Amino acid sequence: MRIISGQYGGRVIQTPLSKRIHPMSEKIRGSIFSTLGNVDGLNLLDLYSGSGALAIEAISRSAGHVSLVESDFKATSLIINNLKSLSIERNKVEVIKSRVESWLNANDQKFDLVIADPPYDALPNNLTLDNFASLLKQSSILVLSWPGKINLPDISNLKLIKSKSFKDAQIGYYALT
């Protein structure tokens, strides 16, 4: 998988060999970052990180700091290897090996941008989705990847402000209400 733009643009990272982890296509990642615009200096959270491609793309585009939450041991190891292969500074990134649901219960941080790309065969329940609002600062955005054949969810305290459909996925952009 290739990083699209920025400092690491054109560089290749490894992706997990797992049916549960669906690496986001370059087309969708490009669309997300095109929609978001400048992420320079932002504090970003990447939930269900998989290969770390979204976080690495953000770092490549000058995000200030990125936290990644991933529960799969092999995927977490792969993320760490991808970060090392690009010589990404440790102070720019935090890799957290945890189930998102468990991490949410212990977290009290807020972020400028949250991206969630859950496994499509184990979508988060309503309680977990509703907890996403607690991660956002007042003018922050949640970007949610969702299967193309299922309606984007209603999330408490968040308003869907934009969506884009792709062949087998859709992306929802949510803001605090």
C-alpha positions in Angstrom: 0.0 0.0 0.0 1.3 3.4 -1.0 1.2 6.7 1.0 -0.5 9.2 -1.2 1.0 12.6 -0.4 3.2 14.7 1.9 6.6 13.9 3.4 6.2 10.1 2.9 4.2 10.3 -0.4 5.0 7.4 -2.7 6.5 5.3 0.0 5.1 1.8 0.5 3.9 0.3 3.8 2.9 -3.3 4.6 -0.7 -4.3 5.2 -2.0 -7.1 7.4 -2.8 -10.5 6.0 -6.2 -10.9 7.7 -9.8 -11.2 6.6 -10.9 -9.0 9.5 -8.7 -6.1 8.5 -9.7 -4.4 5.3 -7.0 -1.9 4.4 -8.7 1.3 3.1 -8.1 1.9 -0.6 -5.9 4.7 -1.8 -8.9 6.2 -3.5 -10.9 6.4 -0.3 -7.9 7.6 1.8 -7.3 10.3 -0.9 -10.9 11.4 -0.8 -10.9 11.7 3.0 -7.8 13.8 3.1 -9.0 15.9 0.2 -12.3 16.5 2.1 -10.5 17.3 5.3 -8.0 19.6 3.8 -5.1 20.8 5.9 -4.3 18.6 8.9 -1.1 20.5 9.8 -0.5 20.4 13.5 -3.7 18.5 14.4 -3.9 15.9 17.2 -5.5 12.9 15.4 -6.9 9.6 16.7 -7.0 6.5 14.4 -9.4 3.9 15.8 -9.3 0.3 14.4 -5.9 1.2 12.9 -5.2 -1.9 10.9 -2.0 -1.1 9.0 -1.7 2.4 10.3 -2.2 3.8 6.8 -4.6 6.6 7.8 -2.4 7.7 10.7 0.8 7.6 8.5 -1.0 9.5 5.8 -1.9 12.2 8.4 1.7 12.3 9.7 2.9 12.6 6.1 0.7 15.6 5.7 2.1 17.3 8.9 -0.4 16.2 11.6 1.0 17.2 15.0 0.5 13.9 16.8 -1.3 10.7 16.0 -2.6 8.1 18.4 -3.5 4.7 17.0 -5.8 2.1 18.7 -5.7 -1.5 17.4 -6.5 -4.7 19.2 -4.9 -7.3 16.8 -1.4 -8.2 17.9 -0.1 -8.9 14.4 -1.6 -5.6 13.1 -0.1 -3.6 16.0 3.3 -5.2 15.3 2.9 -4.3 11.6 2.0 -0.7 12.5 5.2 -0.4 14.6 7.3 -1.9 11.7 5.7 0.5 9.2 6.5 3.5 11.5 10.1 2.3 11.9 10.5 1.7 8.2 9.6 5.4 7.6 11.7 6.6 10.5 8.7 8.4 12.0 9.7 10.2 15.2 8.4 8.5 18.3 7.1 11.8 19.7 4.7 12.1 16.7 2.9 8.9 17.4 1.5 6.6 20.1 0.5 3.0 19.3 -2.1 1.6 21.7 -2.8 -2.2 21.7 -6.3 -2.3 23.0 -9.9 -3.0 22.1 -11.4 0.3 21.1 -14.3 -0.3 23.6 -11.9 -0.9 26.5 -9.8 2.1 25.6 -12.8 4.4 25.3 -13.8 3.6 28.9 -10.3 4.6 30.2 -9.7 7.6 27.9 -10.2 11.2 28.8 -8.3 12.8 25.9 -10.0 14.9 23.2 -8.8 15.1 19.7 -8.9 17.5 16.7 -9.8 14.7 14.3 -11.0 11.1 14.9 -11.0 8.5 12.1 -12.6 5.2 12.8 -12.4 2.3 10.3 -13.9 -0.7 12.1 -13.9 -4.2 10.8 -17.0 -4.6 8.7 -17.8 -8.0 10.2 -17.7 -6.6 13.8 -19.2 -3.1 13.6 -19.2 -1.2 16.9 -22.5 -1.2 18.8 -24.5 1.9 19.5 -23.0 2.5 22.9 -19.5 2.5 21.4 -20.5 4.8 18.6 -22.1 7.2 21.1 -18.9 7.3 23.0 -17.1 8.7 20.0 -18.6 12.1 20.7 -16.6 12.3 23.9 -13.4 12.1 21.9 -14.0 15.4 20.0 -13.1 18.9 20.8 -15.8 21.5 20.0 -14.9 22.1 16.4 -13.6 18.6 15.7 -14.7 16.0 13.1 -15.3 12.3 13.3 -14.7 10.4 10.0 -16.4 7.0 10.0 -15.8 4.3 7.4 -18.9 2.1 7.1 -20.0 -0.8 4.8 -21.6 0.5 1.6 -24.7 -1.7 2.0 -25.6 -0.5 5.5 -26.9 3.0 6.3 -24.5 5.3 8.2 -25.5 5.2 11.8 -27.1 7.9 13.9 -24.7 8.8 16.7 -25.8 10.6 19.9 -24.5 14.1 20.2 -23.1 14.0 16.6 -24.6 15.3 13.4 -23.8 13.8 10.0 -22.5 16.8 8.0 -21.3 15.0 4.9 -21.1 11.5 3.4 -19.5 10.0 0.3 -20.3 6.5 -1.1 -17.8 4.2 -2.8 -18.2 0.7 -4.3 -18.2 -1.2 -1.0 -17.8 1.5 1.6 -19.1 4.9 2.6 -17.5 7.6 4.6 -19.5 9.7 7.1 -18.2 13.0 8.5 -19.7 13.9 11.8 -19.5 17.0 14.1 -20.8 17.8 17.6 -24.3 19.0 17.7 
